[in-house]
Amino acid sequence: MDKKKLTERDICTKYINPALQNAGWDMHSQVREEVSFTAGRIIVRGRLHTRGKRRRADYVLSYKKNMPIAIIEAKGNNHSLGDGMQQALAYSDALDAPFVFSSNGDGFLFHDRTGLFGQTETTLSLDEFPSPEILWELYCQHKGLTNPEAKNLVEQPYYDSGNDYPPRYYQTVAINRTIEAVARGQNRILLVMATGTGKTRTAFQIIWRLWKAKQKKRVLFLADRNILVNQTKNKDFKPFGQAMTKVTNRTADPSYEIYLSLYQAVTGSEEEQNIYKQFSRDFFDLIVIDECHRGSASADSAWRQILDYFSAATHIGMTATPKETKEVSNIDYFGEPVYTYSLKQGIEDGFLAPYKVVRIDLDRDLQGWRPSKGQTDKHGELIEDRIYNQKDFDRQLVLEKRTEVVARTVTEFLEQTDPYQKTIVFCEDIDHAERMRQALVNLNPERVKENRKYVMRITGDEQEGKAELDNFINPEERYPVIATTSKLMTTGVDAQTCKLIVLDQRIQSMTEFKQIIGRGTRINDDYNKHWFTILDFKKATELFADPAFDGDPVKVYEPKGGDSIVPDDEHETLDPDTTELPLSEEAEGYEVEPGETWHSDDGTPAWPTGGEEKTKRVKYVVGDVEVNVIAERVQYLGPDGKLITESLKDFTRKKVKEQYATLTDFLKGWNQAERKQAIIEELAEQGVMWDDLIKDVSKKLGAEPDPFDVICHIVYDQPPLSRKERAEQVRKQDYFSKFEGASKQVLDALLDKYTDDGIEPIEDVKVLTIAPFSQLGAPMELLQAFGGKSGYMTALQDLEAELYQTAEG
């Protein structure tokens, strides 16, 4: 047997697997092969999307399920022993596995990231692969888990119902690092995970393992929204069953083990309302604080009072946006995060939806407006004489026609895309949200007539709207479609199918901005939710340029006057300004005027009044000032994170020419490929949108072209042929004369199949099992007509050469 001719899979089967078994690894419970651990970045072009390539490790070795400790990358024997090492090291970074191996079947190159095995890289023979016990012992030493109690804790199994999806790779890293930190005695722990990445599922597994190991017997889970507590109790935490309770009616029942609470339910201004003090200070062993950026970051907050009271417990803070200012800090309290999974990484891995940005400039926002001397508003109030601009609108001055322009722009966008896509409009305050609701209702009379809940204001002060929040976030409920809001939906609302986020709110807080963007980042394949659009009227998306923001938009769009509000891939676009919005370290985006009180979602005062004045500030309302859209702008961000301003065709030319600089290079690569479909799939992974390009060329031909002709035409300016024309040219040649009987019939049928369905199906030998081939004979009989499978594959390659030879000229 010539080892050099073996495939990579043969090397795994014949050499690597036996080496693992001989070392004592259980091939069923400890060894996973060909592990795809990302979903593949979603690449958006126009209204189409595709997925990039998944990251896949050849082997992931785990001491216990969901506890990876080693990576093996396999290569064919014509590679050197260490050829897969750099790839394997990249996978070990992601999977947090410190032991890394590369193999070509001759042995292993071992890279030890713990520094405990000896030198960093060591060559091992096939029979020297280390056992699970050896690597686990080194792993525990590396992690500082030296006593039996610590080892027992980290070996505690995950909850596994057998029906649930397994945790994603980053969730296992977050869970394992947290359990290991607790095992080492760390009592203040911070996890940073982007919105939509499953913080609650992660929290459940952490609590489950600590609880089952009897390390933490009584647990308090704190959240800041009632809907979050209910979702958690009824979904992710359901396996706790009768051991779990939700704190209600301001009473404390000490007979449970897992407590879920809205933090407002255990605090109050009066001493007797602070029901957490009905528990002894050492009652809870563990407190998990969801969205910890909101309350516990501040030393004088109600949350901090609870944490201080139960200071002996282990405290785990979870947030997508840790708050770090001069006055407020999560890190000061919890310490540096034990793990961070960012929005940018979530988008790169394909677990979070990318987004397009449409920026819209209104003339009054840019130019400002000044009242005439002595001018009064609609209510007879004398308007203070000064220039009002974007930061004033809908806070201190209402231009009614501005609200109408924003509502009309949103309506036009929905009409040109999908009028029933879930949409959240973020407004300056409750009054603004109500006026926006009215404007949208008046612009959508037929849809409102169809269902009055087409547009709803969902704010904390109004029960009818709040009651519709569950319906808005439920993918199976069509209504409400559009929700106007202020603060209620900025955080913790799992709007899986939200496809449009409208920003008509001036946002200067990076924390709040990230939370708002997080409303759209969830992916839902069942409802075709793969990306979302941000419609920005207040320059809020300039925060994307801030170094503190870690997610890149796939598109930023600012159409010129008269352009469609919907991004068109064929339009020329302008580079976006990268002006950073000045952010004070103290500001959290709430410019509270003297005498103004801001309200939390349950309607209670939640923000400082800004002074001792008792009089509410005046908000002027002006109805006769014209407002117009003067500029809009769009840009793409490609798979490499760089801005793309060209059309889909230009993008395709660039991507193909990166690989095939000339037509000759492309023809050579195409003709030498064993499977043409492999080239098609590779270009798709790089963002080439075949469906859209094929439709475009089909319009010119009046028939569907081969992807080969699409590339030749769009990239190299060659006249395209349809698949039917290519097949007819083959039939005109003398190609079939060298075949007879069944072989000739098979090739003729393959040519028909190509004409109807393209190159992909004829490259799969399984095509012989379906009609019309099955009517010609059994698959083995048909292969024998060519002298066997190798003869059949040779004849197929000759047929493909005939199909594409006309391009040589």
C-alpha positions in Angstrom: 0.0 0.0 0.0 1.4 3.4 -1.0 0.8 5.6 2.0 1.3 8.7 -0.1 -1.8 8.0 -2.2 -4.1 7.6 0.8 -6.7 10.3 1.3 -6.8 12.3 4.5 -9.8 10.3 5.7 -7.9 7.1 5.1 -5.0 8.4 7.2 -7.6 9.1 10.0 -9.1 5.6 9.8 -6.0 3.5 9.4 -3.5 5.4 11.6 -4.9 8.1 13.9 -8.0 6.3 15.2 -6.0 3.1 16.2 -3.4 5.4 17.9 -6.2 7.0 20.0 -7.8 3.7 20.9 -4.4 2.2 21.9 -3.9 5.2 24.2 -7.1 4.5 26.0 -9.4 7.1 24.4 -13.1 6.1 24.2 -14.0 6.6 20.5 -17.7 7.0 21.3 -17.7 9.3 24.4 -14.4 11.1 24.3 -13.5 11.5 20.6 -15.5 13.5 18.0 -14.4 13.6 14.4 -15.0 16.3 11.7 -16.5 18.7 14.2 -18.1 21.8 12.6 -18.2 24.3 15.5 -19.3 27.5 13.7 -22.3 28.0 11.4 -20.6 30.0 8.7 -20.8 33.8 8.5 -24.0 35.0 6.8 -23.0 37.0 3.7 -25.6 39.5 2.5 -25.9 40.8 -1.1 -29.1 42.8 -1.8 -32.0 40.8 -0.6 -30.1 37.5 -0.9 -27.8 35.8 1.5 -25.4 32.8 1.6 -23.3 31.3 4.3 -19.5 31.3 4.4 -17.4 28.2 5.2 -17.8 26.6 8.6 -14.8 26.1 10.8 -14.3 22.4 11.2 -11.8 20.5 13.4 -10.8 17.0 12.3 -10.8 15.8 15.9 -11.9 17.3 19.2 -10.9 15.2 22.3 -12.8 15.7 25.6 -12.2 14.1 29.0 -15.9 14.5 29.7 -18.7 15.5 27.4 -18.6 19.3 26.5 -15.1 19.6 28.1 -12.7 19.7 25.2 -9.0 19.5 26.0 -7.3 18.5 22.8 -7.4 19.2 19.0 -6.0 17.0 16.3 -5.6 18.3 12.7 -5.0 15.5 10.1 -3.3 15.8 6.7 -2.5 13.4 3.9 0.8 11.6 4.0 2.2 13.8 1.2 2.2 16.6 3.8 4.8 17.0 6.6 4.0 16.0 10.2 3.4 19.6 11.3 1.5 21.0 8.2 -1.8 21.1 10.1 -0.3 22.7 13.3 -1.1 26.4 12.7 -4.7 25.5 11.7 -5.1 23.4 14.8 -3.7 26.1 17.0 -6.4 28.5 15.6 -9.1 26.0 16.5 -7.6 25.5 20.0 -7.9 29.3 20.5 -11.6 29.2 19.9 -12.3 25.9 21.7 -10.1 26.7 24.7 -8.3 23.3 24.3 -4.6 23.6 25.4 -3.3 20.4 23.8 -2.8 20.5 20.0 -1.7 17.8 17.7 -1.0 17.6 13.9 -0.5 14.3 12.1 0.1 12.9 8.6 -0.2 9.3 9.7 3.5 8.8 10.5 3.2 10.1 14.1 2.2 13.3 15.9 3.6 16.8 16.4 2.4 17.8 19.9 2.1 21.4 20.9 1.6 21.9 24.6 0.1 25.3 25.5 0.3 24.6 29.3 4.1 24.4 29.4 3.8 21.4 31.7 4.7 18.5 29.3 8.2 19.6 28.6 9.2 21.6 25.5 6.5 23.4 23.6 6.5 21.1 20.6 7.4 17.5 20.6 7.4 14.8 18.0 5.6 11.6 19.1 5.3 8.2 17.4 1.9 6.7 16.8 2.1 4.6 19.9 3.2 7.5 22.1 -0.1 9.5 22.0 -0.9 10.5 25.6 -3.8 8.9 27.5 -6.9 10.8 28.6 -5.8 10.6 32.2 -2.4 12.1 31.4 -3.8 15.1 29.5 -6.6 15.6 32.1 -4.1 15.7 34.9 -2.0 18.3 33.0 -5.1 20.3 32.2 -6.2 20.4 35.9 -2.7 21.5 36.9 -2.7 24.2 34.2 -6.1 25.5 35.4 -5.1 25.5 39.1 -7.5 22.6 40.0 -5.2 20.8 42.3 -7.4 19.4 45.1 -10.0 16.5 44.7 -13.0 18.8 45.4 -12.0 21.1 42.6 -11.6 18.2 40.2 -14.9 16.7 41.2 -16.6 20.0 40.5 -15.2 20.5 37.0 -16.0 16.9 36.2 -19.7 17.4 37.1 -21.7 16.6 33.9 -23.8 19.1 32.0 -27.6 18.8 32.0 -28.6 16.7 29.0 -32.2 15.8 28.2 -31.3 14.0 25.0 -33.6 16.3 23.1 -31.9 19.7 23.4 -29.4 21.1 21.1 -25.9 20.7 22.5 -24.3 23.9 23.8 -22.4 26.0 21.1 -18.7 26.0 21.4 -18.5 29.5 23.0 -21.1 28.6 25.5 -19.1 25.6 26.7 -16.0 27.8 27.0 -18.0 30.3 29.1 -19.6 27.5 31.3 -16.3 25.6 31.8 -14.3 28.8 32.6 -16.9 29.8 35.1 -17.1 26.4 36.8 -13.3 26.3 37.0 -13.2 29.8 38.5 -15.6 28.7 41.2 -13.6 25.5 41.8 -10.5 27.7 42.4 -12.4 29.7 45.0 -13.1 32.8 42.9 -16.3 34.5 44.3 -16.7 37.5 41.9 -17.1 36.4 38.2 -18.0 38.3 35.1 -19.1 36.8 31.7 -19.5 39.1 28.7 -21.6 37.6 25.9 -23.2 39.5 23.0 -27.0 39.8 22.9 -28.5 36.7 21.2 -25.8 34.3 22.1 -27.7 32.4 24.8 -26.7 34.0 28.1 -29.6 32.4 29.9 -28.9 28.9 28.6 -25.3 29.4 29.7 -26.4 30.6 33.1 -28.6 27.5 33.5 -25.8 25.0 32.8 -23.5 26.9 35.2 -26.1 26.8 38.0 -27.1 23.2 37.2 -23.6 21.8 37.5 -22.8 23.8 40.7 -26.2 22.7 42.2 -25.9 19.1 41.2 -22.3 18.9 42.6 -23.8 20.3 45.9 -21.2 23.1 45.7 -24.0 25.7 45.6 -27.2 24.6 47.3 -29.3 27.8 47.2 -29.2 30.1 44.2 -30.7 33.5 43.5 -31.1 34.5 39.8 -31.8 38.3 39.5 -33.1 40.0 36.4 -34.4 43.5 35.7 -37.5 42.7 33.6 -40.5 40.7 34.5 -40.6 39.2 31.0 -37.0 37.9 31.5 -37.8 36.2 34.7 -40.9 34.5 33.2 -39.1 33.4 30.1 -36.2 32.0 32.2 -38.6 30.1 34.5 -40.7 28.6 31.8 -38.0 27.8 29.3 -34.3 27.5 30.1 -34.6 26.8 33.8 -37.6 24.4 33.5 -35.5 21.3 34.4 -35.1 22.7 38.0 -38.8 21.7 38.4 -40.2 21.9 42.0 -36.9 23.1 43.4 -37.4 26.4 41.8 -39.7 29.4 42.7 -40.3 32.9 41.5 -40.3 35.5 44.2 -43.7 37.1 44.3 -46.1 38.9 46.7 -43.1 40.4 48.5 -42.7 37.3 50.8 -39.8 35.0 51.2 -40.3 31.2 51.4 -37.1 29.5 52.5 -38.2 26.0 51.4 -36.9 26.3 47.8 -33.4 26.0 46.4 -33.5 28.0 43.1 -35.0 31.5 43.4 -35.8 33.7 40.4 -36.6 37.3 41.1 -37.1 40.7 39.5 -34.7 42.9 41.5 -37.5 45.4 42.1 -39.4 42.6 43.8 -36.9 42.2 46.6 -36.1 45.9 47.2 -38.0 49.0 48.2 -37.6 52.4 49.7 -39.1 51.3 53.0 -37.2 48.9 55.3 -40.0 46.4 55.5 -40.2 46.2 51.7 -36.7 44.9 51.5 -37.8 41.3 51.7 -34.3 39.9 50.9 -33.5 40.8 54.5 -36.0 38.1 55.6 -33.3 35.7 54.5 -30.2 35.3 56.5 -27.0 36.8 55.1 -25.6 33.4 54.4 -28.8 31.9 52.9 -27.7 32.0 49.3 -24.5 30.3 48.1 -24.7 31.8 44.6 -26.3 34.9 43.0 -26.4 35.2 39.2 -27.1 38.8 38.0 -28.5 38.9 34.4 -27.9 42.2 32.5 -25.6 43.2 35.3 -24.6 46.5 33.5 -28.0 48.0 34.4 -28.0 48.0 38.2 -25.1 46.2 39.9 -22.4 48.3 38.2 -23.3 51.3 40.4 -22.1 51.2 43.9 -25.2 52.9 45.3 -27.8 51.0 43.3 -30.6 48.8 44.8 -28.9 45.7 43.2 -25.6 46.5 44.9 -27.5 46.6 48.2 -28.7 43.0 47.7 -25.2 41.9 46.6 -23.6 43.6 49.7 -26.1 41.9 52.0 -25.3 38.5 50.5 -21.6 39.2 50.2 -20.6 35.7 51.3 -22.2 34.2 48.2 -20.5 33.7 44.9 -21.7 36.5 42.5 -21.7 35.9 38.7 -22.5 38.9 36.5 -23.7 38.4 33.0 -24.0 41.1 30.3 -23.5 41.9 26.7 -22.3 45.4 27.5 -20.3 45.8 30.7 -20.5 49.4 31.9 -17.2 51.1 32.5 -17.1 54.8 33.4 -15.4 56.9 36.1 -18.4 56.5 38.4 -19.7 53.0 37.4 -17.8 49.8 36.7 -18.7 46.2 36.4 -15.0 45.2 36.3 -14.3 47.0 39.6 -16.8 44.8 41.2 -16.6 41.5 39.4 -13.0 41.6 38.1 -11.9 41.1 34.5 -14.3 38.9 32.5 -13.4 35.2 32.6 -14.7 35.0 29.0 -15.9 37.5 26.3 -17.8 36.5 23.2 -18.3 39.6 21.2 -21.0 40.7 18.7 -18.3 40.8 16.0 -17.2 37.2 16.7 -20.9 36.1 16.8 -21.5 37.6 13.3 -18.2 36.1 12.0 -19.2 32.6 13.3 -22.6 32.9 11.8 -24.5 32.7 15.1 -25.7 36.3 14.9 -27.3 38.2 12.1 -25.3 40.9 10.3 -27.0 44.1 9.5 -27.3 46.8 6.8 -27.4 50.5 7.9 -29.4 53.1 6.1 -28.5 56.6 7.3 -30.9 59.4 6.5 -30.2 63.1 6.9 -33.1 65.6 7.3 -32.6 69.2 6.3 -33.8 70.6 9.7 -31.6 68.2 11.6 -28.5 69.5 9.8 -29.4 73.1 9.2 -31.3 73.7 12.5 -34.4 75.9 13.0 -34.9 79.3 14.7 -38.3 80.8 15.6 -39.2 84.3 14.5 -39.3 87.0 17.1 -42.2 86.5 19.5 -43.3 83.2 17.8 -45.6 81.0 19.8 -46.2 77.3 19.4 -49.5 75.4 18.8 -50.4 75.7 22.5 -49.6 79.5 22.7 -46.3 79.0 24.5 -43.7 81.6 23.6 -40.8 79.7 22.0 -37.4 80.6 23.4 -35.4 82.4 20.7 -32.4 80.2 19.8 -31.4 77.8 17.1 -32.8 74.3 17.6 -31.1 71.3 16.0 -31.1 67.5 16.1 -30.4 67.1 19.8 -33.5 69.3 20.6 -36.0 67.7 18.3 -38.7 65.6 20.0 -37.1 66.5 23.4 -37.5 70.3 23.6 -39.1 71.1 20.3 -41.5 69.0 18.3 -41.7 69.7 14.5 -44.8 67.8 13.6 -43.8 67.5 9.9 -40.5 65.9 10.9 -42.4 63.1 12.6 -44.5 62.7 9.4 -41.3 62.5 7.2 -39.8 59.8 9.4 -43.0 57.8 9.5 -43.4 58.2 5.7 -39.8 57.0 5.1 -40.3 54.0 7.3 -43.6 53.2 5.5 -41.9 53.5 2.1 -39.1 51.1 3.2 -41.6 48.5 4.4 -43.7 48.8 1.2 -40.6 48.2 -1.0 -39.4 45.3 1.1 -42.0 43.5 3.3 -44.8 45.5 5.0 -45.1 42.7 7.6 -41.5 42.5 8.8 -41.3 43.1 12.5 -40.2 46.7 13.1 -39.1 48.6 16.3 -39.1 52.4 16.2 -37.0 53.8 19.0 -38.2 57.3 20.0 -37.0 60.0 22.3 -39.7 59.5 25.0 -43.2 58.2 25.5 -44.8 61.3 23.9 -42.7 60.9 20.8 -43.5 57.2 20.6 -47.3 58.1 20.7 -46.9 60.7 18.0 -45.0 58.3 15.8 -47.7 55.7 16.3 -50.3 58.1 15.1 -48.3 59.1 12.1 -47.7 55.5 11.1 -51.3 54.6 11.6 -52.4 57.4 9.3 -49.9 56.4 6.6 -51.0 52.7 6.7 -54.8 52.9 6.7 -55.5 49.7 4.8 -53.2 47.6 7.0 -54.6 49.1 10.2 -58.1 48.5 8.9 -57.1 44.8 8.3 -55.9 44.7 12.0 -55.8 47.6 14.4 -52.7 46.2 16.0 -50.6 46.7 12.9 -48.9 49.6 14.7 -48.7 49.6 18.5 -47.0 51.8 21.1 -45.3 49.5 23.5 -44.1 51.7 26.5 -44.1 51.2 30.2 -46.9 53.6 31.0 -49.6 52.0 28.9 -51.0 48.5 29.7 -52.7 47.9 26.3 -49.3 48.2 24.5 -47.3 46.4 27.2 -49.7 43.5 26.9 -48.9 43.1 23.2 -45.1 42.7 23.8 -45.4 38.9 24.0 -47.2 38.9 20.7 -44.7 41.2 19.1 -41.8 38.9 20.0 -43.7 35.7 19.1 -42.6 34.6 15.6 -45.9 32.9 15.1 -48.0 36.0 15.8 -48.3 38.4 12.8 -49.4 41.4 14.9 -48.2 43.8 16.1 -45.9 44.5 13.1 -44.6 47.9 14.1 -43.8 48.8 17.7 -43.0 52.4 18.7 -41.2 52.6 22.0 -38.8 54.6 24.0 -36.9 52.6 26.7 -39.0 49.5 27.2 -37.6 47.4 24.4 -33.9 48.5 24.6 -32.8 45.3 26.5 -33.8 41.8 27.2 -36.6 41.5 24.6 -36.0 38.4 22.5 -37.4 39.7 19.2 -36.2 36.8 17.0 -37.9 38.0 13.8 -37.2 41.7 14.1 -35.9 42.7 10.7 -36.0 46.5 10.9 -34.8 48.8 13.7 -35.6 52.5 13.3 -33.4 54.9 15.3 -35.2 58.3 15.8 -33.6 58.6 19.2 -30.4 60.5 20.0 -28.1 57.8 21.6 -24.8 58.8 23.2 -24.4 55.7 25.4 -22.4 52.9 23.9 -24.1 50.5 26.3 -27.6 51.5 25.2 -26.6 51.5 21.6 -25.3 47.9 21.7 -28.4 46.8 23.6 -30.6 48.4 20.9 -28.6 46.8 18.0 -29.0 43.5 19.9 -32.7 43.5 19.3 -32.1 42.5 15.7 -29.1 40.1 15.9 -31.0 36.9 16.4 -31.3 34.5 13.5 -34.4 32.5 12.8 -34.1 30.2 9.7 -37.8 29.1 10.0 -39.0 32.7 9.4 -36.2 33.6 6.9 -34.6 36.0 9.4 -30.9 36.1 8.4 -30.0 39.8 8.6 -31.7 43.0 9.6 -31.7 46.7 8.6 -31.1 49.8 10.8 -32.8 52.9 9.6 -31.0 55.8 11.3 -32.4 59.3 11.5 -30.3 60.6 14.4 -26.7 59.8 13.4 -26.7 57.1 16.2 -24.8 54.7 13.9 -21.8 57.0 14.0 -21.1 55.0 17.2 -20.0 52.2 14.8 -16.9 54.2 14.3 -16.1 54.2 18.0 -13.3 51.8 19.1 -15.6 50.5 21.8 -18.0 49.0 19.3 -17.0 45.6 18.1 -19.5 44.7 15.4 -19.2 45.6 11.8 -22.2 46.5 9.6 -22.6 44.7 6.2 -23.9 47.9 4.7 -24.2 51.6 5.3 -26.5 53.4 2.9 -27.1 57.1 2.4 -29.1 57.4 -0.9 -29.0 60.7 -2.7 -32.1 62.8 -3.2 -34.7 61.0 -5.3 -33.0 57.6 -4.7 -35.1 54.7 -3.4 -35.0 54.3 0.4 -34.2 50.6 -0.2 -30.5 49.8 -0.8 -29.9 48.8 -4.5 -26.7 46.9 -5.1 -26.3 48.5 -8.5 -26.3 52.1 -7.3 -23.0 53.8 -6.8 -22.5 54.6 -3.1 -20.4 57.1 -1.1 -17.9 56.4 1.5 -19.4 57.0 5.0 -18.0 59.7 7.2 -16.1 58.2 10.1 -16.7 61.1 12.5 -16.9 59.9 16.0 -19.7 61.1 18.2 -18.1 62.7 21.2 -18.9 60.7 24.2 -18.3 61.9 27.7 -17.2 59.1 30.1 -20.0 60.1 32.5 -22.8 60.4 30.0 -25.1 57.4 29.6 -27.3 59.1 27.0 -29.9 60.5 29.3 -29.9 64.3 29.1 -32.2 65.0 32.0 -33.4 68.6 32.2 -34.2 70.3 35.5 -37.7 69.2 36.6 -37.9 66.3 34.2 -38.4 62.8 35.5 -37.6 59.7 33.4 -39.6 56.6 34.0 -38.6 52.9 34.0 -40.6 50.3 32.2 -43.1 49.8 35.0 -43.8 53.5 35.0 -41.9 54.3 38.3 -39.3 57.0 38.4 -36.0 55.6 37.4 -33.6 58.4 36.6 -32.4 61.5 38.4 -34.6 64.6 38.1 -31.6 66.7 37.5 -32.4 69.3 40.1 -34.8 70.6 42.7 -37.0 72.5 40.3 -40.6 71.3 40.6 -41.8 72.7 37.3 -41.8 70.4 34.3 -39.9 71.8 31.3 -41.9 73.0 28.3 -41.8 71.0 25.1 -42.7 73.3 22.2 -44.9 71.9 19.4 -44.7 73.5 15.9 -46.8 72.3 13.0 -46.0 74.4 10.0 -42.2 73.9 9.4 -41.4 71.9 6.3 -38.9 69.0 6.8 -37.3 67.0 3.9 -34.9 64.1 3.4 -31.7 65.5 1.8 -29.3 62.6 1.9 -29.1 58.9 2.4 -26.1 56.5 2.3 -25.2 52.8 1.9 -22.1 50.6 2.2 -21.4 46.9 2.4 -19.0 45.3 4.7 -17.5 42.1 3.2 -16.5 38.8 4.7 -13.0 40.2 5.4 -14.4 43.1 7.4 -13.6 45.7 4.8 -16.1 48.1 3.3 -17.5 47.2 -0.2 -18.9 50.1 -2.2 -19.1 48.4 -5.6 -22.1 46.6 -7.1 -22.7 42.8 -6.9 -21.1 42.4 -10.4 -18.0 44.4 -9.4 -17.7 42.5 -6.2 -17.9 39.2 -8.2 -15.2 40.3 -10.6 -12.9 41.2 -7.7 -13.4 38.0 -5.8 -12.9 35.8 -8.9 -9.9 37.7 -10.1 -8.2 37.3 -6.7 -8.1 33.6 -7.5 -8.0 33.6 -11.3 -6.4 36.7 -12.6 -7.0 36.0 -16.3 -9.5 34.0 -18.4 -6.7 31.5 -19.1 -6.2 31.0 -15.4 -9.9 30.4 -14.8 -10.2 28.0 -17.8 -7.2 26.1 -16.5 -8.5 25.8 -13.0 -12.0 24.8 -14.2 -10.8 22.2 -16.6 -8.4 20.6 -14.1 -11.0 20.4 -11.3 -12.2 16.9 -10.6 -15.5 18.4 -9.6 -16.7 21.7 -11.2 -19.2 21.9 -8.4 -16.3 22.4 -5.9 -15.3 25.6 -7.6 -18.9 26.8 -7.6 -19.2 26.1 -3.9 -15.9 27.7 -3.1 -16.9 30.9 -4.8 -20.2 30.9 -3.0 -18.4 30.7 0.3 -16.5 33.8 -0.6 -19.8 35.7 -1.2 -20.5 35.1 -4.9 -24.3 35.2 -5.2 -25.0 32.6 -7.9 -28.8 32.9 -7.9 -28.9 36.6 -8.5 -26.1 36.5 -11.1 -27.7 33.6 -13.0 -31.0 35.5 -13.1 -29.3 38.5 -14.5 -27.5 36.6 -17.3 -30.7 34.5 -18.0 -32.5 37.7 -18.9 -30.0 38.3 -21.7 -30.0 34.7 -22.9 -33.7 33.9 -22.6 -32.5 30.6 -21.0 -30.5 29.5 -17.9 -26.7 29.6 -18.2 -24.1 27.4 -16.7 -22.3 29.1 -13.7 -19.2 28.7 -15.9 -20.7 31.1 -18.5 -21.8 33.4 -15.7 -18.2 33.9 -14.6 -16.8 34.0 -18.2 -19.4 36.7 -19.1 -19.4 38.9 -15.9 -15.7 38.6 -15.0 -14.0 38.2 -18.4 -16.6 39.8 -20.8 -17.1 36.6 -22.8 -20.4 36.1 -24.7 -22.4 33.6 -22.6 -24.1 30.3 -23.8 -27.1 28.6 -22.2 -26.8 25.0 -20.9 -28.9 23.9 -23.9 -26.6 25.6 -26.4 -23.5 23.9 -24.8 -25.2 20.5 -24.9 -26.2 21.0 -28.6 -22.6 21.8 -29.5 -21.4 18.6 -27.9 -24.0 16.6 -29.9 -22.7 18.2 -33.2 -19.2 16.9 -32.5 -18.0 13.4 -33.2 -17.9 12.7 -29.4 -20.6 9.9 -29.2 -19.2 7.9 -32.1 -16.6 6.1 -29.8 -19.4 4.8 -27.6 -22.2 2.3 -28.3 -25.0 0.5 -26.5 -25.6 1.2 -22.8 -22.6 3.6 -22.5 -23.8 5.8 -25.3 -27.3 5.9 -23.8 -26.0 6.8 -20.4 -23.9 9.7 -21.8 -26.8 11.0 -23.9 -29.0 10.9 -20.8 -26.3 12.7 -18.8 -26.2 15.5 -21.4 -30.0 15.8 -21.1 -29.7 15.9 -17.3 -27.1 18.7 -17.6 -29.4 20.7 -19.9 -32.2 20.5 -17.4 -30.5 20.7 -14.0 -26.9 21.8 -14.5 -23.4 20.4 -13.7 -24.0 19.4 -10.1 -26.2 16.3 -10.4 -24.2 14.7 -13.2 -21.0 14.8 -11.1 -22.6 12.5 -8.5 -22.5 8.8 -9.4 -25.8 8.4 -7.5 -27.5 10.0 -10.6 -27.5 6.4 -12.0 -30.0 5.3 -9.5 -32.8 7.7 -10.7 -34.8 7.9 -13.9 -34.1 7.8 -16.8 -30.9 6.0 -15.9 -32.7 3.4 -13.7 -34.7 2.4 -16.8 -31.5 1.6 -18.7 -30.3 -0.9 -16.1 -29.0 -1.3 -12.5 -26.2 1.1 -11.5 -23.6 -1.7 -11.4 -24.6 -2.8 -15.0 -24.3 0.8 -16.3 -20.9 1.2 -14.7 -19.8 -2.1 -16.2 -20.7 -0.7 -19.7 -17.7 1.6 -19.2 -15.5 -1.1 -17.8 -16.2 -0.2 -14.2 -16.4 2.9 -12.1 -13.0 4.3 -13.1 -14.0 4.0 -16.8 -17.3 5.8 -16.1 -15.5 8.6 -14.3 -13.1 9.0 -17.1 -15.9 9.2 -19.7 -17.7 11.8 -17.5 -14.6 13.9 -17.4 -14.3 13.6 -21.2 -17.9 14.7 -21.5 -17.2 17.8 -19.3 -14.2 18.6 -21.4 -16.4 18.6 -24.5 -19.0 20.8 -22.8 -16.5 23.5 -21.9 -13.9 23.2 -24.8 -15.7 25.9 -26.9 -14.6 28.5 -24.4 -11.0 27.9 -25.2 -11.3 29.8 -28.4 
